Amino acid sequence: MPNASDTSMTILDVRELVVRFGGILAVDSISFTAGAGRILGLIGPNGAGKTTLFNCLSRLCQPSSGDILFRGRSLSTVPRHRIAREGIGRTFQNVSLFDHLDVQDNVLVGGHVAGQAGFLAHTLRIRRVAREEAELRDRARELIAFMGLSGTEGRRVTDLPFPLRKRVELARALMSRPHLLLLDEPAAGLNHEEVDVLKDQIRAIRDRLGTAILLVEHHMNLVMSVSDKVVAMNFGRKIAEGLPSEIARDPEVVRTYLGAGSS
Ligand SMILES: Nc1ncnc2c1ncn2[C@@H]1O[C@H](COP(=O)(O)OP(=O)(O)OP(=O)(O)O)[C@@H](O)[C@H]1O
């Protein structure tokens, strides 16, 4: 059983992070760590600051102060377009795929951010690129199977039901072999059976690929059953941090969130 306070293998170290939007303090001096190969659940009611924090991790949002260390290095100077190369992958709350492409090509897109050959080399079609392409295709095939999408490779993503589109997005995020995967409400729009499948897939990403996951989610059952550690937020502040069982009985969490009619 992982220990929530074990920081010996820290992959993410959020230090006194503050984000202001004009007069609004969206993130109010948040600090926490996430372990390598562990699942961290981030919960809180609407407006708690989860998305803002999440966006800082993928560099879509610039903190007002504080720092985020990823694998011991500050993200403060990493430009947004380099974040995948740094080893951070993400999915979006509203699935974001290339509608005119099929499943395989959508997944392949995720591999090109991590490719070594670069755009010019791709254009010239040199041998190294051909080899790299073949490797990427193999990996895409593996991940498509891993996400239970075998047989859909040639289908346009717009022809797939929503739960499968979400899986395509996950497979694409995994193509770059992220050390940390940011999942923004992956259970949104899924029914009970689909959430059960998602639970298994999230655990498999941790256990078989060794990827750390930061999970922002309103679906309490999902968060509590897959997370190794949970951080609870309210009004931009961290109100609790610990094992799911500790968070579930934390009085402030119960008062501000769990008692507010969650799933
Ligand atoms: N771009 C922005 N400009 C101004 N205020 C913002 C902006 N983004 C977020 N906020 C405010 O910051 C606070 C935190 O919002 P945030 O979206 O991070 O919360 P959240 O926990 O993700 O909520 P939800 O669960 O509804 O997605 C809210 O008061 C919100 O209105």
The ligand as a MOL file (V3000), in Angstrom:
LIG
                    3D

  0  0  0     0  0            999 V3000
M  V30 BEGIN CTAB
M  V30 COUNTS 31 33 0 0 0
M  V30 BEGIN ATOM
M  V30 1 N -9.5550 33.1940 -16.8300 0
M  V30 2 C -10.1590 33.5630 -15.6970 0
M  V30 3 N -10.4290 34.8580 -15.4390 0
M  V30 4 C -11.0160 35.2310 -14.2850 0
M  V30 5 N -11.3800 34.3780 -13.3180 0
M  V30 6 C -11.1290 33.0790 -13.5040 0
M  V30 7 C -10.5230 32.5950 -14.7020 0
M  V30 8 N -10.4150 31.2430 -14.6130 0
M  V30 9 C -10.9350 30.9070 -13.4180 0
M  V30 10 N -11.3800 32.0020 -12.7730 0
M  V30 11 C -11.9630 32.0260 -11.4180 0
M  V30 12 O -11.0490 31.3710 -10.5510 0
M  V30 13 C -11.7480 30.5810 -9.6050 0
M  V30 14 C -11.3210 29.1370 -9.7270 0
M  V30 15 O -11.8430 28.6040 -10.9420 0
M  V30 16 P -11.4810 27.1520 -11.5030 0
M  V30 17 O -12.1340 27.0140 -12.8440 0
M  V30 18 O -10.0310 26.9240 -11.4290 0
M  V30 19 O -12.2330 26.2050 -10.4430 0
M  V30 20 P -12.5530 24.6630 -10.5550 0
M  V30 21 O -12.2720 24.0930 -9.2230 0
M  V30 22 O -11.8440 24.0650 -11.7020 0
M  V30 23 O -14.1240 24.6440 -10.8430 0
M  V30 24 P -14.9610 23.5720 -11.7260 0
M  V30 25 O -15.0310 22.3350 -10.9010 0
M  V30 26 O -16.3020 24.2620 -11.8470 0
M  V30 27 O -14.2800 23.3930 -13.0400 0
M  V30 28 C -13.2170 30.8040 -9.8650 0
M  V30 29 O -13.6570 31.8420 -9.0120 0
M  V30 30 C -13.2630 31.2510 -11.3040 0
M  V30 31 O -14.3890 32.0620 -11.5510 0
M  V30 END ATOM
M  V30 BEGIN BOND
M  V30 1 1 1 2
M  V30 2 1 2 3
M  V30 3 2 2 7
M  V30 4 2 3 4
M  V30 5 1 4 5
M  V30 6 2 5 6
M  V30 7 1 6 7
M  V30 8 1 6 10
M  V30 9 1 7 8
M  V30 10 2 8 9
M  V30 11 1 9 10
M  V30 12 1 10 11
M  V30 13 1 11 12
M  V30 14 1 11 30
M  V30 15 1 12 13
M  V30 16 1 13 14
M  V30 17 1 13 28
M  V30 18 1 14 15
M  V30 19 1 15 16
M  V30 20 2 16 17
M  V30 21 1 16 18
M  V30 22 1 16 19
M  V30 23 1 19 20
M  V30 24 2 20 21
M  V30 25 1 20 22
M  V30 26 1 20 23
M  V30 27 1 23 24
M  V30 28 2 24 25
M  V30 29 1 24 26
M  V30 30 1 24 27
M  V30 31 1 28 29
M  V30 32 1 28 30
M  V30 33 1 30 31
M  V30 END BOND
M  V30 END CTAB
M  END
